[in-house]
Amino acid sequence: MKLQAASKKELARISLGTIACSALMVAALYLLSLVGVGTFDVSRILLGAVLGSVIAIGNFYILCLTVQKAVGIEDQKKMKMKFQVSYNFRMLLQAAWVVIALMVPQIHVVAGAVPLLFPHLVILFLQFTGRISGSSKKADSQN
């Protein structure tokens, strides 16, 4: 199934935001290493950040596909079940990634796990700034 234009736009915004947050996280980990908090192993941190970002963006992509598929379902119980199965799968995917990041020594676990939170932060930022349609700030400014 292809993504609709609106979904592509949101996926692009979430992807760019997640990548930007990952870059800030890498910089923060570097600064922390300068003051003696942890060590900065470039390859481990970059591998964790890249793979964690891919999992986070992939998770949002699956959410977009689920929403598109669920819109056409008339039966409320079936629609709710579709969302629940998708949610459970996406949470299992994220949990599996964190376990992998913990077990594989070549991956920095913090740099791998923290990017899973970035799509949420990007969405909160977009809502706060009124850049997501339907947000209260945008609606208030139109009235």
Salt bridges, closest charged atoms under 4 A:
GLU10 OE2 - ARG13 NH2 3.17
